[in-house]
Structure formats: C-alpha cells, structure tokens
C-alpha cells in the first residue's frame, strides 16, 4: 500500500516549436523567419480569380519558442525533448506532442526512419537517454515500464496486445479518472529492464499501427498514438520510504486531411472524418484552456482530449512540435498549424515532483524512531537518578491498581496519588470518569427503587407490615394504575381490585425508624456509624438490593409493562375534541359550501338542458315550415335574411331564457 504526494511547483506555459520540412520549392516570398529564429511571418497573395476583398487579411506573424528549419534529428531532440526527459527522471511528468499538416513529417519527427540509425526520432532517443541515466546513477534503483495506446476512429486499442503473454482484452478499454489522474483501464503496461526490450516493444507497436496511402504520403498514419514511459526511482543507500514517480507521454497525432488535395475516399475518407473531428475537439479544448474566464473545459468530447487531460492541464511539462510544409500550395494548411501552435502557448501547467510513500516502510521507520526515543529517555532518567519509567501501554494489573488508588482517594483513606508518567495521569482521569458514571447509575436506581438491607430487622419488619414482602422474604407485587409491581402477587389481591391508598416505602421506613429509634436505612442520617462515607453506603445498598432480587424465584419476576395504547377510533375522537376541534369546524363549513355549489350547478345544468330541447323543437318546426313552402312553391319568397333573422330570434329566446334566472 502506498500514497502519492505532489510537491507544488510554479505555473509555466507550454512550449511550442515549428519544424519545416525541407523542400526544393520553398515559398521564400510567402514564408519568412525573424532574426531571433522564433518569429515566422506569412504573406498570402490575393487570389484575383476569386475576386478582391477589401478587408481580407494577407499578413500574419507568429512568435514561438523556436524554428527548426533544415534541422537534423539530433538538433530536434536536443532542442525539444532532452530537458523533458531529464526532468522526468527527477520526478516531473512530461508530454511531447507532434502535430502538423499532412505529409509534413510528424511521424518522422516522433519515431524517425528505420533505415538509418542517425535518423531515429524523439521516441527511441528518449528511451536511450532514460537507460543511459540509469547506468549513470548506481545509487538509485530506477524501474521503467512502457505502454502503447492507439486511438483509431475514436476507439481505444492496445498496440502491444499482440504479444503472446498479453492477448486480446475481453472488455473494451475505457478512460478512468481518479485522484491520481487519468489512466486507461485495460491497457497493458510492460516492465523493461534493458534498452533492447524497450525497442522491441516500440517496434511491435509500430508494426500494429494502421496506415494508408494517399497522394501526399504512401504510409500516412490513420490514428493517434500515445507511447508512455513510466519511471520510478528510489535510493539504494538511504533507507527512505519515499520514492519518486513520473511518466513521459510521447504523442503522435494524425494529420488533418484535406479531401480535395489528398484524394481520400472509402475507408480512408471515413478515417479522415474521425481524425478531423478529434483534432477539432482538441483545438477547442486548447482554446478553452487559454481563456482564463472559462470555467468548463470540454475534455470529454472525444477520447483523444480525455486521454490527454493530465498532459494539458495537470502536473506536466508540455512541449509541442508543429510540422509544416514550406510550399506555396500548402500555405493555408501551414496557417492553420501555426494558429494551433500559437494557441498552445497560452496553455499553462503546473509541473511538480511526484513523491510516493510506501505505507509499510513508513510504519516500520516510525516504530524504529519510537524505540530509539524510548531508549534515549531511559538513558536520561538513569543519568538524572530518576525512577525508571515504563513507557509501554498499561496492563490489566496496573489499571486495577490505579482504580484501587482512586477509590481509596475518594474514601479519604489515601492522601495523595503518586504521579509517575503521563499515561498514568490519563488512566487516573479515566477511573474518575468510571466512578462518576457509576454514581449516575446509582442515582437513577434510587429514584426508581428503595434499597433495603437484608440484615436490618427493623427495615424488614416495616416492609412486611406494608405488604411488600411475604414471611419468607420474597417480594410481593401489587397491581397499580401504571402496571404491576415487582414480585409475587399477594393472595388477597383479586383481578380488577383497586389498589389501596397507602404510604410510600420511604415514609414507612421513616415512621418505623422513628418508632424504633434507629436511622433511616435510605438516607443514612443519624446512623450509628456516622463516620462511614456516602459512597460505601451506596455500595452496601446496591449489593443488598441485588441479594434481595436474587432470593426471589426468576420465573416469578414480571417486568413492568407500559399501558395499552387506545384504539384508533378512540384516539381520533380525542383528537376531534381537543386539538382537531378547529380543523373539524373548518371542514364542516367547507363541506356545506361544497354542497350548496353542487346544488346550484345541478340546477343550472337542468335549465340548460331544457332550453336546449326548446331550441331543437324550434329548429324542427322551422325545417317543417320550410319544407311546406317548398312544396307550395313559396320557397323563393323566404329570403336568406329572413332565415337568419328567424334563427337569431330563436337563439335570442334561448339566451334570454338562460340568462334571465341568473341575472
């Protein structure tokens, strides 16, 4: 079991470099470099065939961290990746991303060419630097692990799953977040103890990547890949539970595909769609990171941005290498790539050292320190002629001894308690707390029961006269209004008999004691042994009560039962008479109002139905008269206006009959 801790670092911006692919047809008039080798100026000629636009921008200037023009692979690695790998070996996470337009050499920059050793890219050189540093640090135990992830058509694939000891995954790979960061569930991680083993894993993954051919590149990568190097370092000489961990993400992004220029179709066109979509989401996330006012960053839009979340915004050193093509025909793609690089420079991260602690080793170190401190304290006590102090936890014998001292101190038979250690002081206070809790329990029992000393004949005779115990000393129960008394019911008690009004047991004791001239067995006042402490008297009474209860048969003990609750009907009637009286009154008033309005609605409905029947009769009479006139040849004399007036007259009668009673 281990825990991870990050030592907070300072925020720093991502670094962005531009690498220009060498070409014989370089557009010198359109692409120019600044004297500082960090500024690149782009001039775009106006296209007269498309028409002249007055406000069309034709000049751009981009300031980056460096321009790699006609640079070798050695120069690229020294400029871009060497510091990132060195910091990773000191506990800092690092990410190097290769981005750019189609056919500009992104994969060549990241992995290099296999035909010549000097043309190897950033990835194999990073592995070489890691293992060379391990050989140079014999005092440190450094462990290296690697993994290779491919994102193809927004799906996750393990490029090292073809190894015989790995095999394909049964469940699909998913991206999972936890407090330590983002990791890929289902991705295999391989331990590499030698540089050759790491190269073998790299070549195995490269052979499994998906490529395609188009007009710009015969072996164009159709997927994004992330090669991760995990480093864990621990000192061999120092027995520390702390060790540092880090990881290096080497990301090779697929290029955005311009369909008109690449001539993609079929499966390649579908792949280009997914590539352009993921790169668009990546740019949106970078724009949101550069805006300080944005609260939400859209990392979950696609698998690429989600997998790179730690690299973009977390504890990581970020470096971007943008590859461009220096020909005039690809100037628009060059502008797009340079805009992406300038936006990446606005992203800020907070690199920090990742320290990991081994919990078992931490506990062991603390135990050793504790033993050393105990030995040192014992040595100082001997030199100062102090009594030997035991720093071990108190055993049961020592706790019982402290409890006895506390009780004797409360009984005033012990004047002082000698203090030997802080652990003893804590136990003394704990015993005081125990005594206090016992007194609280005793006071609660005294409020409920009367304690009688079995050897006190005066108290026993008073209790027998009261009918609480029989001649054999057994408790006698008497039913009351609350429940039942404790003990055996007396033979004179009948079911349903009302209890006799009698004095309380304390009063009986007091009166009996006054007659006999002895003290009250409960209060203990004016006792013969006036010097006995109150706590001892309470202990005696408690023990006497226990003895008295133990003498009575167990089967005759009946615990007090609560009174039976009333039925639902009785409880509801009581509620209506008391707290629910006002609610019942309001309910009755609302019920009367409801009944009255229901009656009025029924009467209105009845009148409406009667008037509707009169309208139907009138319409039937009108139709009958109209048919008679048609038969007699008088239909022409009845004009349309007369028909309308007749119908309006009928409806007017209906309205007057309906509104008359309401008004």
Number of C-alpha atoms within 10 A of each C-alpha: 7 12 11 15 14 17 10 12 13 8 14 16 15 21 22 26 24 25 24 20 19 16 11 7 10 15 18 13 11 17 19 14 16 13 8 11 14 17 17 20 14 21 18 17 12 13 9 8 6 7 8 10 10 6 6 9 11 11 11 14 17 16 19 19 18 19 23 20 15 12 14 13 19 14 11 20 20 12 13 21 21 15 13 20 24 16 17 26 23 16 23 27 29 27 25 26 20 25 27 30 24 24 23 23 24 28 25 18 25 24 20 21 14 12 8 8 9 12 16 20 23 26 23 18 20 20 21 16 15 21 20 12 14 17 11 10 12 12 13 17 14 23 16 21 16 21 22 25 23 25 23 21 18 17 14 22 21 23 25 27 19 13 12 8 7 12 11 15 13 7 8 12 15 15 15 12 14 7 6 11 12 17 16 15 13 17 21 17 16 18 13 18 13 12 16 13 12 23 16 12 18 21 14 17 22 15 11 14 19 14 14 14 14 15 11 13 15 11 13 19 22 25 22 23 27 23 18 20 27 20 22 22 21 19 17 12 10 10 10 14 18 20 19 23 23 22 23 26 24 24 24 25 24 26 27 22 22 15 13 7 13 16 13 19 12 7 10 17 16 12 20 22 15 18 24 16 16 24 20 14 19 22 17 17 22 24 18 20 23 16 13 10 8 10 9 9 16 17 20 14 15 18 21 25 22 21 23 19 19 21 24 23 18 18 22 28 29 28 24 23 26 26 28 27 24 23 18 17 12 15 19 11 18 25 19 13 21 26 15 20 27 17 18 24 22 19 22 20 22 17 24 21 21 22 19 19 17 15 14 11 16 15 12 12 14 11 12 11 12 12 10 12 12 14 11 11 14 17 13 11 13 11 9 8 9 10 10 12 12 12 13 8 9 13 8 9 9 13 15 13 10 19 20 13 20 20 16 15 14 15 15 11 10 12 11 11 13 9 10 12 11 10 14 18 15 10 16 19 12 14 20 15 12 12 15 12 12 12 15 11 11 15 13 11 13 15 8 8 12 16 20 21 19 16 9 10 10 17 22 19 15 19 20 17 12 16 15 22 21 16 10 9 15 19 26 19 20 19 18 12 8 10 14 16 18 18 22 20 19 16 7 7 13 10 7 7 10 12 11 8 6 9 10 11 15 16 12 18 25 19 14 19 17 12 10 9 10 17 17 20 21 18 13 16 12 11 13 10 9 10 7 12 12 13 13 11 15 19 13 15 21 19 16 17 17 12 14 17 16 11 12 17 12 10 8 15 15 13 11 11 9 9 9 7 8 10 8 9 9 11 11 12 11 14 13 15 11 9 10 13 13 12 10 14 12 10 11 12 10 12 11 11 10 11 11 11 11 12 11 11 11 11 11 14 11 12 14 14 11 13 17 15 12 14 17 12 12 16 15 12 12 15 11 11 13 16 14 13 14 12 10 9 10 12 14 9 9 12 9 10 9 11 13 11 11 15 16 12 12 16 16 12 15 18 12 12 15 17 10 9 9 8 6
